[in-house]
Structure formats: structure tokens, C-alpha cells
Amino acid sequence: MEIAANAALVVVDVQKGFEEEEFWGPRNNPGADDNIASLIDVWQATGRPVVFVRHDSPKPRSPLRTGYEGNGFKEYVEERRGKGAGAELFVTKTVNSAFYGTPDLDAWFRAEGVTQFVVAGIQTNMCAETTARMGGNLGYDVLFALDATYTFDLAGPFGWRCEAAELARATAVSLHGGGFARVVTSEALRGAAA
């Protein structure tokens, strides 16, 4: 796998509010936070750009709402911000895609000459997947670090319910099989980027 010298790492919504299990329910992939942290470390050490995305939920009961402690980044992310040798961008959004945030991610990528980016963060099948899909639609070479993401069990229509692991697998198949992104492991990314 080739990782461009200026490939960006997009860290999606790694916020304290996702620790509120009573709100979200059971999650998958307990190793995700360690993998996210390790990717940030490699990207910063190699001088590649890192984008930190925060979801500012407009929903009054959301653990990610503005003005609430859960809106802030998890400590391991917050302590890494501003520490890299490369460019860094902070994006806020109120919807699923980081490309509909402020400032404009697509415009920043184009100004920086970024054509390839890696997605990591929360939730696998929501904001991480939507950002990857939109990146693919916009013509970027998108790498999706599946084991550096996690999600939660979810209820849907017709009484259907999916466990977090099922949702993550469906995301991986849809993104990879649908040609939106290449789904890869954190270990492979760290090896290729180092």
C-alpha cells in the first residue's frame, strides 16, 4: 500500500460524549482508541497533515451537544492537537460528513494538494462512513482504517436491530465493495506511513 507524503489523517468525532454507554448502548472494537492514537502519532511524526473533526450536535439531549462536557475531544486526542510537524486543521460540523463542516475540508485539501486521506474515528457506520463515501465521490483516494473506528448497536425499521460488529462489517463491505474506499488495518497504515 502506498501512502502519499501528504496523505491526510481525518480523525472523526473522537469525543468524550461517546463514552456515555447508557445513551449509546453496547459498542464494538475496544482497541479502537489505541489504534486512533497510534495513527495520529505516526502522522504527526512523519509531518503529514491531520484533520481533527468535532461533531457539534444541535440535538438538546445529545452527549455531543455544544456547551456540554461530552462535546470535547477525548483526552488522548486533545493532548495530541498542535503537536505534529505537518499541517493541522480543526473542523466542526452538525451533520454526518466532515465535508459539510467549517472550514471547508474539500477546499483545504485542494489548497494543500491532498489527494489521499485516511479515515479513523467514531462512529464507523455514521460520520466515519459518510465522510469516506463523500471523499470517494469527490475523487479522493480514501483509506478507511476499520480497526481505528467503532460504533454501537442500532435499532432500525421493521423491528430490526443490528449489533455494532455487524454494522462495522456492513460498512467495510459497502465502502470497499462499492469502490468508495479501501478498507485497511491500522497496522498496515502505520507500516506504510512510517
N, C-alpha and C positions, 0 to 999 in steps of 0.2 A: 504494500500500500504506500502510495506517495502522499506525503503531507507537504503542502506548499510552505515556503519560508514565511509567507504572510497569511497562512490559513488562520482564520479567527476561531476562537472558542466562545460559543454563546452559552452562558450559564443562565438557565431559565428558572426564575421564581424559587430560588433556594431560600425560603423564608421560614421564620420561626412558627408562623401560623399553621404550617403543615405538621407540626409536632402534636397538635391537638387531636389526638386519636378519637376522642368521644364525638368530635364533629365529623371527621372524615371516615372513620371505620378502619378495618384491617388493611394493612399495606403489604407490599411485596418488597423484595430485594433490600434486606437490611444493610448490605455492603455498599449501597449507592453513595452515601455521603463520603466514604473513604475514597471511592473512585472519582467522585467530582473533585474533591480536594487535590488528589494526585494529578488530575488533568490540569487544573489551574496552576499547580506548581510547575509542571513541565512547560506549559505555555508561557508562563512568566519567565522562567529561567532561560528559555530559548528566544525571548524577545518577540514572540508572536502576539498579535492583538487579542485582547479578552474583552468580551461584552458581558456586563452584568445586567440582567433584566429583572425588574421587580413588578409584580402584579399589584396594582392599587385598586382593590375591589370596590365597586360602587355599592355593593350589597351591604346593608346595615348590620347584618349578623355574621358576615364572613370573617373568619380569623385573619384574612389578608386585607381587611379594610384599612384605609388611611387613618392615622391617628391612634391606631391600636398597636400594642407591642408586637403582635404576630405579623404585622406588615414588614418589619425589619428583616434583613438578611440573617440567616443562621450565623453564629459567631465565627465559625471557620471560614466562611465566605467574607464576612465583614473585615476580619483581620488580614485578609489577603488583598483587599482592594487597595489600589495605588502602589503595589509593591513590585509590579512587573517592569521589565526592561522595555517592553513594547507599548504600543498604543492601547488605550483603555477607553471604553465607552460605557456610560450608565444610561439605561433605557427604562422608562416607566410606561406601563400600559394598563388598560382597563378591560381588554379583550384577550382572546387566546394567543394571537400571533404577535411575536416581537416586532414584526414588520409593520404593525399598526400602533407602534408606540412613539414616544417622544424622547430624544430626537429621532428623525427618520433613519432607520437602520440601513435600508437599501441605499439611500443617498450617502451615508457614511462609508459603507462598504465600497461603493463605486469611487468615492473620493480617495480612499485608502488603497485602491487597486485589489481589493479582496475578491477572489472568485470561488474560494473554497472555505467552508466553515463546518465546525463540529458542534452538534447539539448535545448538551447534558442538562439535567435538572429535573424539575417536578412540574406537572405530572406527565408521565410517559405518554398517555393517550389523549392528553388535553393540550396544554400550551407547548410542550416539547414537540409533540407530533405536528401540531398546527404550524409551528414555526418551520419545521423541517419541510412539510408539504409546500408551504408558500415559497420557501427558498428554492425548492426544486422547480416550482412553476416559474420563478423569476430567472431561472437559468444557472443557479449556483450549483457547484459540486458539493453536495451535502453528505456529511458523515454523521451517523446517529449512534452515539455511544450508549447502547441499550442498558448495559450494566451500571451506567452512571446516571440512571433515571429510576424513578419509582412512581407507583400510583396506588390507588385504593380500590377496594371492591365497589361496584356500582350497580344500582338498580336502573332498569330501562323499561321499555314498553311491554305490554302483554304479561306482566308479572315476571319477566326475565331478569336475571341477576347474573353478573359475571364477577368472578374473583379477580383480584389485582393481577395475578400471574397470567390469567387468560387474556386480560386486556393488554398486557405488555406484549404477549406473544402475537396477538392480533395486530397491534401497532407495528411490530417488527415485520410481519408478513406483508401488511399493506404498504408500508414505506418501501421495503426492499423489493418485493414482488411487483409493486406498482411503478417502480422506477423513480420514486421521489427522492430517495436517499439510499446510501449504502449503510446497512446496519452492521456495526463492528463492536469489538470489545475495547474496553479501556486499556487493557494490556497491549493490544495491537497498536492502538494510537500512541501510547507512551513510547513504545519501541520505535515506531516510525518517526516520531517527532523529536526524539532525543538527539 
